[in-house]
Amino acid sequence: MSTAVLFHRYGTVDELYAADLPVPSPGPGEVVVRYEAIGVNPVDWKILRGDLADRLPLPFPAGPGVEAAGTVVAVGPDVRGHREGDAVIRHGRPGTYRVHEAVSTLPEADELTPMPDRFSFEQAAVLPVAAGTAYSALRQVGLAAGERLLVHGASGGVGLATVQLAFLLGAAEVIGTASARHHDLLRSLGAQPVEYGEGLDDRLAAFGTPDASVDCAGGPQPYATAVRLVGDPARRVTIVPESSDAEVPLVEHVPKELPATLRLIGDHPFELPVTGRYPLTEAAEALALSQKGGVGGKLVLLPGD
Ligand SMILES: NC(=O)c1ccc[n+]([C@@H]2O[C@H](COP(=O)([O-])OP(=O)(O)OC[C@H]3O[C@@H](n4cnc5c(N)ncnc54)[C@H](OP(=O)(O)O)[C@@H]3O)[C@@H](O)[C@H]2O)c1
């Protein structure tokens, strides 16, 4: 048997329950992956809450989770390029809060990417949403070598990835807004931390004008600051749909986002701090903390033995 964390109706984390299911068998074009680590993201509690129900209706019981990393344990018919024992990253379609999953290997499904040796399962599991979204956002604003970037919400999962990828793209300076308790972390990545909230404009005046702005927090202040400081709307982006419009466009994910992100990272130093680890069966606690905020990195679920 194999554990999966599911919900029968939209709501709070109280709707989550652990079910014992048979280990799936792989269908044609599928492999079964046994997850070693599962990434937790704000989109997980948004899906659970039903925020995406119009765009992404889910059959019940449904499962949260859009990323994980693990090992291929069974290979179905008509599968090419995947073998038992391969380490893989799963991304995209919701439902990764489980131990075993049958996953499509078809390129058009875009659910599976080979895991580079350099990453642990934990690090690999938290790459797709944070690093992938950061990559698309930076491409969208056309960040070029030698430029100055402003990142709102720089201490979150996507923000920390944006800071690191910006330097890999050659940014000369990255200014990142965050709570004071996360400033040392941002300094350790080479960014200039600035506290958000009242007085932000004065604090930002100490720096030169940014060439581009990536909002990883949402809300009125990042929006207003981006419009005021960055003249060209094409050089502003937000990853939060509710905070986007023609002035501050929403990020558009590039095709094959994760492989492109992994190519940029290559062998360069890149790490997303994991600040909380939870057994899979305690997913509700992890999601509640993600919703509360202030994580300062990533949370992971560990299926265990
Ligand atoms: N469109 C997409 O494809 C996409 C992809 C990924 C994420 N998202 C969305 O983007 C948001 C961030 O995701 P995440 O995973 O990075 O979340 P997260 O890890 O929870 O990070 C949230 C960040 O926002 C910061 N923050 C909170 N209030 C702020 C404010 N008023 N001004 C500036 N920063 C503020 C936090 O800073 P402190 O903790 O230092 O206070 C933290 O750095 C979520 O809403 C998520 O759903 C969208």
The ligand as an SDF file (V2000), in Angstrom:
LIG
                    3D

 48 52  0  0  0  0  0  0  0  0999 V2000
    2.1970   32.8550  -11.2470 N   0  0  0  0  0  0  0  0  0  0  0  0
    2.9480   31.8090  -10.9250 C   0  0  0  0  0  0  0  0  0  0  0  0
    3.2490   30.9550  -11.7450 O   0  0  0  0  0  0  0  0  0  0  0  0
    3.4230   31.6660   -9.5050 C   0  0  0  0  0  0  0  0  0  0  0  0
    4.4700   30.7710   -9.2400 C   0  0  0  0  0  0  0  0  0  0  0  0
    4.9400   30.6800   -7.9300 C   0  0  0  0  0  0  0  0  0  0  0  0
    4.3530   31.4430   -6.9230 C   0  0  0  0  0  0  0  0  0  0  0  0
    3.3120   32.2740   -7.2270 N   0  0  0  0  0  0  0  0  0  0  0  0
    2.7000   33.0990   -6.1780 C   0  0  0  0  0  0  0  0  0  0  0  0
    3.6850   34.0480   -5.7680 O   0  0  0  0  0  0  0  0  0  0  0  0
    3.5960   34.3000   -4.3840 C   0  0  0  0  0  0  0  0  0  0  0  0
    4.9370   34.0490   -3.7050 C   0  0  0  0  0  0  0  0  0  0  0  0
    5.2720   32.6670   -3.8230 O   0  0  0  0  0  0  0  0  0  0  0  0
    6.4670   32.0620   -2.9300 P   0  0  0  0  0  0  0  0  0  0  0  0
    6.4570   30.6090   -3.1050 O   0  0  0  0  0  0  0  0  0  0  0  0
    7.7210   32.8050   -3.1720 O   0  0  0  0  0  0  0  0  0  0  0  0
    5.8910   32.4260   -1.4610 O   0  0  0  0  0  0  0  0  0  0  0  0
    6.6390   32.5620   -0.0560 P   0  0  0  0  0  0  0  0  0  0  0  0
    7.8110   31.6400   -0.0320 O   0  0  0  0  0  0  0  0  0  0  0  0
    5.5970   32.4270    0.9730 O   0  0  0  0  0  0  0  0  0  0  0  0
    7.2380   34.0570   -0.0450 O   0  0  0  0  0  0  0  0  0  0  0  0
    6.4440   35.2000    0.1110 C   0  0  0  0  0  0  0  0  0  0  0  0
    7.3690   36.3890    0.1490 C   0  0  0  0  0  0  0  0  0  0  0  0
    6.6040   37.6030    0.2070 O   0  0  0  0  0  0  0  0  0  0  0  0
    7.2560   38.4690    1.1230 C   0  0  0  0  0  0  0  0  0  0  0  0
    6.2800   39.4920    1.5230 N   0  0  0  0  0  0  0  0  0  0  0  0
    5.1660   39.3590    2.2750 C   0  0  0  0  0  0  0  0  0  0  0  0
    4.5320   40.5450    2.3420 N   0  0  0  0  0  0  0  0  0  0  0  0
    5.2740   41.4410    1.5860 C   0  0  0  0  0  0  0  0  0  0  0  0
    5.1680   42.8130    1.2650 C   0  0  0  0  0  0  0  0  0  0  0  0
    4.1430   43.5430    1.7150 N   0  0  0  0  0  0  0  0  0  0  0  0
    6.1190   43.3950    0.4780 N   0  0  0  0  0  0  0  0  0  0  0  0
    7.1580   42.6720    0.0170 C   0  0  0  0  0  0  0  0  0  0  0  0
    7.3110   41.3440    0.2860 N   0  0  0  0  0  0  0  0  0  0  0  0
    6.3830   40.7650    1.0740 C   0  0  0  0  0  0  0  0  0  0  0  0
    7.7740   37.5680    2.2180 C   0  0  0  0  0  0  0  0  0  0  0  0
    8.8050   38.2420    2.9210 O   0  0  0  0  0  0  0  0  0  0  0  0
    9.1770   37.9470    4.4750 P   0  0  0  0  0  0  0  0  0  0  0  0
    8.9110   36.4910    4.7410 O   0  0  0  0  0  0  0  0  0  0  0  0
   10.6430   38.2990    4.5520 O   0  0  0  0  0  0  0  0  0  0  0  0
    8.3050   38.8660    5.2830 O   0  0  0  0  0  0  0  0  0  0  0  0
    8.3090   36.4410    1.3360 C   0  0  0  0  0  0  0  0  0  0  0  0
    9.5800   36.7970    0.8330 O   0  0  0  0  0  0  0  0  0  0  0  0
    2.4370   33.4270   -3.8820 C   0  0  0  0  0  0  0  0  0  0  0  0
    1.2510   34.2000   -3.9020 O   0  0  0  0  0  0  0  0  0  0  0  0
    2.3520   32.3270   -4.9130 C   0  0  0  0  0  0  0  0  0  0  0  0
    1.0870   31.7110   -4.9890 O   0  0  0  0  0  0  0  0  0  0  0  0
    2.8470   32.4070   -8.4960 C   0  0  0  0  0  0  0  0  0  0  0  0
  1  2  1  0
  2  3  2  0
  2  4  1  0
  4  5  1  0
  4 48  2  0
  5  6  2  0
  6  7  1  0
  7  8  2  0
  8  9  1  0
  8 48  1  0
  9 10  1  0
  9 46  1  0
 10 11  1  0
 11 12  1  0
 11 44  1  0
 12 13  1  0
 13 14  1  0
 14 15  2  0
 14 16  1  0
 14 17  1  0
 17 18  1  0
 18 19  2  0
 18 20  1  0
 18 21  1  0
 21 22  1  0
 22 23  1  0
 23 24  1  0
 23 42  1  0
 24 25  1  0
 25 26  1  0
 25 36  1  0
 26 27  1  0
 26 35  1  0
 27 28  2  0
 28 29  1  0
 29 30  1  0
 29 35  2  0
 30 31  1  0
 30 32  2  0
 32 33  1  0
 33 34  2  0
 34 35  1  0
 36 37  1  0
 36 42  1  0
 37 38  1  0
 38 39  2  0
 38 40  1  0
 38 41  1  0
 42 43  1  0
 44 45  1  0
 44 46  1  0
 46 47  1  0
M  CHG  2   8   1  16  -1
M  END
$$$$
